[in-house]
Amino acid sequence: MPDESSVDSYLYRLFQDYSNTEVIELQQYLAEWDKGTYGSGAQIVLDHAQRKGFEPLKYLRKADKFNTRGAVPRTGYRQDGAAVYRKGNEFLIVRSDQYGVEKIVTYGINEE
């Protein structure tokens, strides 16, 4: 688990190329993410966006815009209790936090 200075460095890296308005938008999206085994939401977003070939703000926007209407979650599919929503070639994985609120674990597009 990274120490506090490492967590701050991920936020700094995430925010550094954005305007103040975009940083506020990033912070709002980060509140919807489960940090999982990562040290922070910023760290998970930086890692997932890079691995999936997205610019971080666009990645967060796409995940936020994923429409779960008509997408049936598969539960029990993952050992961590997360549900996987699939719609076309897109997917969104969510997990309930300690208060029962669904938080995003990851978002992606499967290449066909």
C-alpha positions, 0 to 999 in steps of 0.5 A: 500500500503506497504511503500518503505522499505516493497517493498525493503524487497520483492526484498531482499526475492526474490533475496536472494537465487539466484546467481548474474546471476539469479538475473539479469534474475529475474529482466528481467522477473519482467519488464514484470509483472504488479504489479496490487494491490501489492506494487511491482512486487517482491511481486506479484511474491512471492505471486503467486509462493507460492500459485501455488506451484512454486519456483519463478525463475521457475515460472517466466520462465514458464510464460515467455515461455507460447506460446500465438500462437494458444491461443485466448485471452478472453477479457471482461472476467475480470472487470479489462480489462485483457485478459486471454490466455488458452492453454491446462491446462495452462493460462496466464493473461495479461493487457495493461499498460498505454503505451499499452504494455501487462504485465503479471498479473498471470500465472498458471496451472489448475489441471484436 
